[in-house]
Amino acid sequence: MSTSLQVGMTHEITIDTTPEHNAQTVHQNLPEVFGTPSLVCFMERASAELVDMHLEPGQQSVGGAMDLQHTAATPLGMQVRVKTEATAIEGKKLTFKLEAWDEQEKIGQATHIRFIINPEKFNAGVAKKAVH
């Protein structure tokens, strides 16, 4: 991995929430709000984008863990902003602190772990598993 990714580096993304981000896409008996699975998705995206800026050619990253607290509801149609910060780099293991806000308040925080991978080796393992 490139040594350009350093602890303390940050990246932000902003999302316009839409009906596809509705909690009801997971289960119909949930409130019609920005769903936790979508928050996880955008937190992972923000961290993956930060990593991507520092990968060497032929490298990718994969998520390994997410410890999330979704602390406030967001009406669909509001913007959500997610900020990630690299907090630890241990070889190919990367740890991030994330926070998310809607237009009125903080809506969540998380710790996320990603790993740098060689996609050829990774995909070969997945293909072997698929064969049974």
C-alpha positions as CSV (number, residue, x, y, z in Angstrom):
1,M,0.0,0.0,0.0
2,S,1.1,3.5,-0.6
3,T,2.4,5.3,2.4
4,S,0.5,8.4,1.5
5,L,-2.6,7.4,3.6
6,Q,-1.9,8.7,7.1
7,V,-3.7,8.7,10.4
8,G,-5.7,11.9,10.7
9,M,-6.6,12.1,7.0
10,T,-10.3,12.8,6.4
11,H,-12.9,12.6,3.6
12,E,-16.5,13.8,3.4
13,I,-19.4,12.9,1.2
14,T,-22.9,14.4,1.0
15,I,-26.0,12.4,-0.1
16,D,-29.4,13.6,-1.1
17,T,-31.7,11.0,0.5
18,T,-34.3,9.5,-1.8
19,P,-37.0,6.8,-1.6
20,E,-34.4,4.1,-2.3
21,H,-32.8,4.9,1.1
22,N,-36.1,4.3,2.9
23,A,-35.9,1.9,5.9
24,Q,-39.0,0.2,4.5
25,T,-37.0,-1.3,1.6
26,V,-35.7,-3.7,4.3
27,H,-39.0,-4.4,6.0
28,Q,-42.4,-2.9,5.4
29,N,-43.2,-2.4,9.1
30,L,-40.5,0.2,9.6
31,P,-40.8,4.0,9.7
32,E,-40.5,5.8,6.4
33,V,-37.1,7.4,7.1
34,F,-33.5,7.2,6.0
35,G,-32.6,3.6,6.9
36,T,-29.7,2.3,8.9
37,P,-28.6,0.0,6.0
38,S,-28.2,3.1,3.9
39,L,-26.2,4.9,6.6
40,V,-23.9,1.9,6.8
41,C,-23.5,1.9,3.0
42,F,-22.6,5.6,2.9
43,M,-20.2,5.3,5.8
44,E,-18.4,2.4,4.0
45,R,-18.4,4.4,0.8
46,A,-16.8,7.5,2.4
47,S,-14.0,5.3,3.9
48,A,-13.5,3.3,0.7
49,E,-13.2,6.6,-1.3
50,L,-10.5,7.8,1.2
51,V,-8.6,4.6,0.8
52,D,-8.9,4.6,-3.0
53,M,-7.1,7.9,-3.1
54,H,-4.0,6.2,-1.7
55,L,-4.0,2.7,-3.2
56,E,-1.3,1.5,-5.5
57,P,-2.4,0.2,-8.9
58,G,-4.0,-3.2,-8.7
59,Q,-5.1,-2.9,-5.0
60,Q,-8.6,-2.7,-3.6
61,S,-10.1,-2.5,-0.1
62,V,-12.8,-4.5,1.6
63,G,-14.8,-3.8,4.7
64,G,-14.2,-6.0,7.7
65,A,-16.3,-4.5,10.5
66,M,-18.7,-1.7,11.3
67,D,-19.7,-0.7,14.9
68,L,-22.5,1.8,14.3
69,Q,-24.8,3.8,16.4
70,H,-27.7,5.4,14.4
71,T,-28.9,8.0,16.9
72,A,-31.4,10.1,15.1
73,A,-34.0,9.8,12.4
74,T,-33.7,11.6,9.1
75,P,-36.7,12.4,6.9
76,L,-36.3,11.3,3.3
77,G,-35.4,14.2,1.0
78,M,-32.9,15.7,3.5
79,Q,-29.2,15.7,2.8
80,V,-26.9,13.6,4.9
81,R,-23.2,14.4,5.3
82,V,-20.7,11.6,6.3
83,K,-17.2,12.3,7.5
84,T,-14.5,9.6,7.9
85,E,-11.2,9.9,9.6
86,A,-8.3,7.4,9.4
87,T,-7.5,6.6,13.1
88,A,-5.1,3.6,12.8
89,I,-3.0,2.0,10.1
90,E,-1.6,-1.4,10.9
91,G,-0.2,-2.9,7.7
92,K,-3.2,-3.7,5.5
93,K,-5.7,-3.1,8.3
94,L,-7.2,0.4,8.4
95,T,-9.5,1.8,11.1
96,F,-11.8,4.8,10.6
97,K,-13.9,7.0,12.9
98,L,-17.1,8.1,11.2
99,E,-19.8,10.7,12.0
100,A,-22.9,11.6,10.1
101,W,-25.3,14.6,10.1
102,D,-28.5,15.5,8.5
103,E,-29.5,19.1,7.9
104,Q,-30.4,19.6,11.5
105,E,-28.3,17.3,13.8
106,K,-25.8,14.5,14.2
107,I,-27.5,11.2,13.3
108,G,-24.8,8.7,13.9
109,Q,-21.2,7.6,14.5
110,A,-19.2,4.4,13.8
111,T,-15.9,2.7,13.9
112,H,-15.1,0.9,10.6
113,I,-12.3,-1.5,9.7
114,R,-11.1,-2.0,6.1
115,F,-8.4,-4.2,4.7
116,I,-6.2,-3.7,1.6
117,I,-6.4,-6.7,-0.7
118,N,-4.9,-8.1,-3.9
119,P,-8.1,-8.5,-6.0
120,E,-6.8,-11.4,-8.0
121,K,-6.0,-13.4,-4.9
122,F,-9.3,-12.3,-3.2
123,N,-11.4,-13.2,-6.3
124,A,-9.7,-16.6,-6.6
125,G,-10.7,-17.4,-3.1
126,V,-14.3,-16.3,-3.7
127,A,-14.4,-18.4,-6.9
128,K,-13.1,-21.5,-5.1
129,K,-15.8,-21.0,-2.4
130,A,-18.5,-20.7,-5.1
131,V,-17.6,-24.2,-6.5
132,H,-18.3,-25.8,-3.1
